[in-house]
């Protein structure tokens, strides 16, 4: 009666580890300087802007090509109308994406300005604290000479 009941249910002894990175994604580099980080962000924005500008340019070329009307039947005209609407919507999405990139760049610049202000303030605070300690040591030395 002292035997525990046996079961074929697996009982994990520990929780599985979680991996929040997308499959195949490289882990984030922790040893990245701020200059390297800013260069990476700038490169990412440049790629996004290039893709959206290319989408807009291709869309304009396609719209111009679709605009010609040369002895086309109604079906062909309707088909090209649909293609033109689709291309125009694609261009609108690209333009909105460009606007969001510009807004995020402005926000990033504002936040980096705030971060620089905080860094300067912290650096000035550290310098002031160091000067305070040096002054304390100097006063203590002068006081000990006076009291001898």
C-alpha positions as CSV (number, residue, x, y, z in Angstrom):
1,X,0.0,0.0,0.0
2,X,3.0,2.3,0.3
3,X,3.7,2.2,-3.4
4,X,2.8,5.3,-5.4
5,X,0.5,4.8,-8.3
6,X,2.4,4.5,-11.6
7,X,1.4,6.5,-14.7
8,X,2.6,6.8,-18.2
9,X,2.1,10.6,-18.2
10,X,5.3,12.5,-18.7
11,X,6.1,14.9,-15.9
12,X,8.7,17.5,-17.0
13,X,11.2,18.3,-14.3
14,X,11.7,21.9,-15.5
15,X,10.0,24.4,-17.6
16,X,11.1,24.6,-21.2
17,X,13.1,27.7,-22.1
18,X,11.4,30.4,-24.2
19,X,12.9,31.9,-27.3
20,X,11.3,35.2,-28.2
21,X,13.4,35.8,-31.3
22,X,11.9,34.8,-34.6
23,X,13.1,31.5,-36.0
24,X,16.5,31.9,-37.6
25,X,17.0,35.5,-36.3
26,X,20.4,36.4,-35.0
27,X,20.6,37.3,-31.3
28,X,20.9,41.0,-30.5
29,X,24.4,42.3,-30.1
30,X,24.8,43.6,-26.6
31,X,28.3,44.9,-27.1
32,X,27.2,47.5,-29.6
33,X,28.3,51.1,-29.3
34,X,25.8,53.9,-29.7
35,X,27.5,55.0,-32.9
36,X,27.2,51.5,-34.3
37,X,23.5,51.4,-33.2
38,X,22.8,54.7,-34.8
39,X,24.5,53.6,-38.0
40,X,22.4,50.4,-38.0
41,X,19.2,52.3,-37.5
42,X,20.1,54.8,-40.2
43,X,20.9,51.9,-42.6
44,X,17.5,50.3,-41.8
45,X,15.6,53.6,-42.4
46,X,17.5,54.1,-45.7
47,X,16.6,50.6,-46.9
48,X,12.9,51.2,-46.0
49,X,12.9,54.6,-47.7
50,X,14.6,53.0,-50.8
51,X,11.9,50.3,-51.0
52,X,9.0,52.7,-50.7
53,X,10.5,55.2,-53.2
54,X,11.0,52.3,-55.6
55,X,7.4,51.2,-55.1
56,X,6.2,54.8,-55.9
57,X,8.4,55.1,-59.0
58,X,7.3,51.6,-60.3
59,X,3.7,52.5,-59.6
60,X,4.0,55.8,-61.6
61,X,5.6,53.9,-64.5
62,X,2.8,51.3,-64.5
63,X,0.1,54.0,-64.3
64,X,1.6,55.8,-67.3
65,X,1.8,52.5,-69.3
66,X,-1.8,51.7,-68.4
67,X,-3.1,55.1,-69.3
68,X,-2.8,54.6,-73.1
69,X,-6.1,53.8,-74.8
70,X,-5.6,52.1,-78.2
71,X,-8.5,50.2,-79.7
72,X,-9.1,48.2,-76.5
73,X,-12.2,46.2,-75.8
74,X,-14.3,46.9,-72.6
75,X,-12.8,43.8,-70.8
76,X,-9.3,45.0,-71.4
77,X,-10.2,48.5,-70.2
78,X,-11.9,47.1,-67.1
79,X,-8.8,44.9,-66.4
80,X,-6.4,47.9,-66.8
81,X,-8.7,50.0,-64.6
82,X,-8.5,47.4,-61.8
83,X,-4.7,47.3,-62.3
84,X,-4.5,51.1,-62.1
85,X,-6.6,51.1,-58.9
86,X,-4.5,48.4,-57.4
87,X,-1.3,50.2,-58.3
88,X,-2.6,53.5,-56.9
89,X,-3.5,51.8,-53.6
90,X,0.0,50.4,-53.5
91,X,1.4,53.8,-54.0
92,X,-0.8,55.3,-51.3
93,X,0.5,52.6,-48.9
94,X,4.1,53.4,-49.8
95,X,3.5,57.1,-49.3
96,X,1.9,56.4,-45.9
97,X,4.8,54.2,-45.0
98,X,7.2,57.0,-46.0
99,X,5.3,59.4,-43.8
100,X,5.5,57.0,-40.8
101,X,9.2,56.7,-41.4
102,X,9.6,60.5,-41.3
103,X,7.5,60.7,-38.1
104,X,9.5,58.0,-36.4
105,X,12.7,59.7,-37.5
106,X,11.5,63.0,-36.0
107,X,10.5,61.1,-32.8
108,X,13.9,59.4,-32.7
109,X,15.7,62.7,-33.1
110,X,13.6,64.2,-30.3
111,X,14.3,61.3,-28.0
112,X,18.0,61.4,-28.9
113,X,18.1,65.1,-28.0
114,X,16.6,64.3,-24.7
115,X,19.1,61.5,-24.2
116,X,21.9,63.8,-25.0
117,X,20.6,66.3,-22.5
118,X,20.4,63.6,-19.8
119,X,24.0,62.4,-20.7
120,X,25.4,66.0,-20.4
121,X,23.5,66.5,-17.1
122,X,24.9,63.2,-15.7
123,X,28.4,64.0,-16.9
124,X,28.2,67.4,-15.2
125,X,26.9,65.8,-12.1
126,X,29.7,63.3,-12.0
127,X,32.3,66.1,-12.5
128,X,30.7,68.2,-9.8
129,X,30.7,65.2,-7.4
130,X,34.4,64.6,-8.2
131,X,35.3,68.2,-7.6
132,X,33.4,68.1,-4.3
133,X,35.4,65.1,-3.2
134,X,38.6,66.8,-4.2
135,X,37.6,69.9,-2.3
136,X,36.7,67.9,0.8
137,X,40.1,66.2,0.7
138,X,41.9,69.6,0.3
139,X,39.9,71.1,3.2
140,X,40.7,68.0,5.3
141,X,44.4,68.4,4.5
142,X,44.5,72.1,5.2
143,X,42.6,71.5,8.5
144,X,45.0,68.8,9.6
145,X,47.9,71.2,8.9
146,X,46.3,73.9,10.9
147,X,45.6,71.6,13.9
148,X,49.2,70.3,14.1
